[in-house]
Amino acid sequence: MFNPRSIGKLALALSLTLLVTACDEQKPIPVPTQATGPITSEALTWEQLPGWSQDQAHEVWPALLSNCLAMAKKEAFWESVCQAAQTNPLNDAASARRFFEQYFTPYQLFGENLKAEGLLTGYYEPLLQGSYTLTERFQYPIYSPPKDMLTIELAELYPELKDKRVRGRLVEGNRVVPYYDRATIDGASKPLAGQEIVWVDNKEDLFFLHIQGSGRVQLPDGKVIGVAYANQNGLPYVAIGKRLQEWGKLKPGTINMFSIKQWIRDNPTEADKLLNENPSYVFFSLRENIEQGPVGSLGVPLTAGRSLAVDRKVIPLGSLMWIDSTYPDTNQPLQRLMFAQDTGGAIKGDLRGDFFFGTGQQAETWAGHMKQKTRFYILQPKSTTPAN
């Protein structure tokens, strides 16, 4: 049995033998007031912000109040903004815009080499069909966090590794090895047998549930339960769409969630080989309140159309953002206020965002096709100035 007193020795061993993960999507971290990545910024007037006068800014109010659950406890600025938002809720766009103009200054973000455009993808909360019982139809398990998985914080030994964690397991002789990868977990040995939350009927839908990070499962009696991200096996995320392109199976420009799912259905004998190219594996917990949005990395419920996943090495969680983009497969502008309230294993880079579309068929369609060039802006509190 693992002895807690050996934590220091194990942490040292793990730091030498395991892959280090840059973030833990479940646990909120202290939020800085300035961006710290390879970002430069330029102050703008509100008139220079593309589409500012057209946004229905009052619709962001639920996301603002949700954001306040975390941010008002961290910074005096947010405490004053949240007090004003709670005591004076605004239900028209013009008043809401004036509210944000009073407290914030817009800055356009630029990446390395003054790159102005980044990438905006989308995610949503899928609905799967499932059962609490393994049957011929329902045979693909959603697992809870494994009981034998160690998660160790390294900051106590290595301050430069703040917010980095390693995950692994003990084997004979107290030797530490990386935790099981996807191929092993889903393979014939079934190392996590007995830790299933629920079983679902579709392999590719389950795989994409891992990517989305949360979802809903409809049981045979019609009841719908929620599953939420709880942990991850510590291994890096690999995009299987990129693998299909490298293998010559799908052409560039045709790769999205729907084309990948179709390829899996059309090639059942090669499906496992493709899915196992991504060693990352996500574990879930049951979510009681399915009417409320899933909880993001900031620790607050996400708001459809107003919550954004970012790389928190670059964009501080809790930041008020503006995006200048388009809806997928159209020229229709997508310009709006959003809050950086989540992260994701695939959301890495200086100008990178993932748009939370919510749940339902329309959300699935948009999220599955979203891959748009986008300009990103951060609305900085007037009491601070972004680092250049």
N, C-alpha and C positions, 0 to 999 in steps of 0.2 A: 504494500500500500504506500502511496505517496506521502512522504513526511514533509509537512509545511516548513520545518526548520531547515530543510535542504534547499530552500528556494533560491538562495544566492548562488549556490553551486550549479543548480539546474539552469538558472538564467544565464550564467556564463557559458555553460555547455550549449544551450540553445542558441545563443548569439553566434556561435561558431558553426552550428550545424543546420540551422533552419533558415528558411527564407524569411526576411523581415517584411511585414506588411505595413504600409504607410498610414493606414487609418483603420479605425473600427467604426463601421457605419452605425452602430447602435448607440454608443456612448458619446454624449456631447463633450466638447472640449472647451477650454477657455477661449473666448473670441477676441482677437486683437482688433484694433480700430483702424488699421491700415493694411492694404494689400502688401504682400511680402515677396511675391514671386517675380518671374522675369517680365514685369509689367511696367509700362510707363503710362502716364495719364495726362490729359489736357483738360483744363476747366472750360466749361461751356456756359452760355446763357441758356435759360429754359427755352427760349425761342429757337435755339440751335439744336435742340434735342428732337430728332426725327419722329414726328407723329405725336408729340406731347399733347397738343391741344385736342387730339381725337380720342385719346384713351379714356375709357369710362373709369376714371381713377377711384371712384368710390367703391367699385367692385373689389378692390384690393383690401378693403377694411377687415374682412374675416381673417385674411392672411396676416395683416398687421397685428391684430389682437392675438392671434396665435403666436406670432413672433415675439410679442411682448412677454409671453409666459417664460421665455428663456432670457431675453435680452435685458428686460427691466431689472433683473437681479444682478446683472454683470456690470452695467455702465450707467453713470449718472445721466448722461445724455438721453439714453433710451428710456430711463425712468421718467424723465420729464415729457418726452414724446408720447409715451404710453399713457401717462396720466391724462394728457390732453385728448388722446384718441378715445379713451374710455369715457371721459366726461362729456365729450362733444362729438358723438358719432355723426358722420356726414353721409348723406344719402343722395348727393348730386355731384356730378363730375367736376364742375367748376370749383365748388367749395373744397373738394378733396385735393384738387391740383394746387389751390392756394395754400392748403395745409402743408403739403410736401415742399412747396417753394419756400415756405417760411423757415423750415428746419434743415433743408438739405441744399447742396450744390452739386450739379451733375458734372461728372468727369468721363470723358471717353477713354477706354482702355486700349492700349496697343501692346501687341506681343513682341517677340524678339524681332529685331530688324525693323521695328515700327510697323509690324503687320497690323492692319486695321480690322481684318475679317477673321473670325474663328468659325467653329463648327457648333451647331445646335442640333441635338438629337431629341428624341422624345421617349417617355416611358408612361406606363399606365398601370392600373390595378386589374389584372385579368380575372376572369371567372372560370374555374375548372369544375369538372364533375368528379365527385369522390364519394368515399364511404369510410366509415370507421373500421370496416371489416375487409380483410383481404378476400377477394373473389376472383373468378375467372376474368371478369371485366376490369375490376379495380385492383391492379397489381403493381402500380408504381408508387413507392412510398415517399411521403414528405417526412423528413426526420427532425426530431428535436435535437438540440446541441448534445453531442456525444458525452457520456459520463467519463470517458477515459481521455478526453482531450485537455491538454494543459494550455492555458493562456497566461503568458508571463509578461509583465511590464518590464522593460529594460532600462527605464529612465533612472532608477535608483543606482544602477551600476554605471550607466553611460548617459550622462545628462544630454549629450548631443543626440540621443535617440528618443527624445521626448515624443510621446504620442505614438511610438512604434511598439508593436507587440509581436511576439512569436508564438506560434501554436505548434504543438507536437504531442508525442505520446512516449511513455516509458516502455522499454522492452527489457529483456533479461539482462541482469547486471546493472540495472539503473542507467542503461544507455538511452539517450534521447534521440529520436528520429523524427523527421517530418510526419505530419499527420497524413492519413490515407488520402489519396487523390480520388478523382471522380471514377476512374476505371475500377479501382479497388472497391470503393463504397457500393457501386452499382453492379459489381461483378458477382461471380458465383459464390464467393466466400461469405458474402453478406455480413461484414463485421459489425454493422449497427442493428442487426436484427433485434427486435424487441423495443426499439426506441422510435417506432413510427407514430406520428400524430394522426395521420389519415392516409388513405390510399387513393390515387387518382387513376383515370383511365387512359391517359394520353402522355406518351413519353416526351414528345416535342413541346407540348404545353408546359409540362413540368420543368423542362430545361429552361424555357423562357421565364417561368416563374422565378427561377434562381436569378435571372438577369434583372427582372423588374424589382425584386426584393420584397414584395408583399402581394397578396391576392385574396380572392374569395373562393370558397369551395362549396358547391351546392350538393347536398346529400340526397340520397334516393327519396326521402320523404319530403323534399322541397326546401328544407331548412338550409340557410346559408351561414357558413361560419367564416371567420377571417383568419388568415395566417400572416404573421409578420416576421421580418428578419430578426434573428436572434444571435447568430454567430456565423463564422465562416472558417474553412479548414486551413487558412493561412497560405494557400498556394495561389500563384498569380492567375489573373483572368486572361484568357486567350480568346480572341474573337473568331468564332468558327466560320463566319462569313468570309473573313480574310483567307482562311484555309481553303475554302471552296474555290476562291479566286485563284489561289496559288496552284491548286490541283487542276485548274482548267475546267472546273465543273460549272461555274457561274461566271458570266462576263462582268467586268467592271461597270458600274452604273445600274446593274439589275439586282444588286444584293440588298435585301431588306428582310425583316422578320418573316414576311409571307413567302418570299421566294426560298428562304432557307427551310421553312417548315414544309413547303411543297417538295423540295429536294429530298428531305428526310422521308416523307411519305412515299415518294417514287423510288427510293433506294433503301429499302428496309434492311438489306444485308450489310450495308455500309454505314447505317445510322450510328451504331455504337462507336465505330471507329472515329466518326466525325465528332460526336458529342464528347468523347474522351480526350480529344485534342485540347479541351478546356479543363485543366485539372482542378480549377476552383470549384468549391462545393459550398452551398449555403444551407444553413439549418434554421428552422423556424419555430415559432411559438404560436399558440392560439391567441387571437385578438378578439376581445369581448365585444367592443363597440365597432361594428362594421359600418355604421352610418357615418361615423367620423372618419376622416381621411387617415391613411396609414401614417405612423410616426416616422419622421425623417431623422437624419443624423443630428440635427439641432435639439432633438428631444421633444418636438412639438408636432401636432397633426399637420399633414400637408393639405394645401388648398388647391383644388383642380384649377389649372389655368393661371395660377399665381405663385406657385412654388417651383423653385429651380434647384437642380442638383449641380454642384460645381466641384472643382478641385480645390479643397480647402487649403492646400499649400499656396494657392494663388489668390483666391477670393475668400475672405473671412466669412465663416458661417454667420448667418443673421444679417448679412448686408442687404441693403435695398438696392435693387438692380433695375436697369432698363435694357430691354432687348429691342433690336431693330432687325427684323427677319421677315420671312414669308411662311405661309402655311405650305405643307408639302405638296409638290406637284402642281403648284399654282403660283401666280404672281400676287396673290392677295396679301397685303401687308400684315405682319404679326408684330405689332409694336405695343409694348405694355410694361407697366410696373410689375416687378416680381421680387420675391424674397429668396435669398440663397439659404435654403433650409435642409438641404440633403446632399449626399455624396454618392458615389458609385464606383465600383471597381474599374469600369471602363471610362470613367470621366476624369481624364488626366490631360493636363496641358495648360498653357497660358490663357488662351481664349477658347474656353470649352464650357458648354452647358448642356443640361438634359432637362427638358420641359415636361413637367408632370401634367398629363392631360386628364387624370381622374379615372373613372371606370365607365364601362359601356362600350357598345360597338363603335361609335364615332371616335371615342378615345383610343380604342385599339387601332383603328384605321390610321388616324393621324400619327400615333406613336410608332406604328410599324413602318411608316414611310418617311418619317421626319429625318432629314439629313441636310440641313440648310446652312448656307453661308450666313453669318450673323455678325453684327457689330454689337459689342457689349459696352455698357456704361455702368458705373457705380455712382450711386447718389450718396455722397459723403456728408456726414454731419457738419454743419457750418462751424463747429468748434474745433474741427481737426482738418488737416490737409494731407492728402495721399502722398506717399513717398514716390519720388520720381527716380 
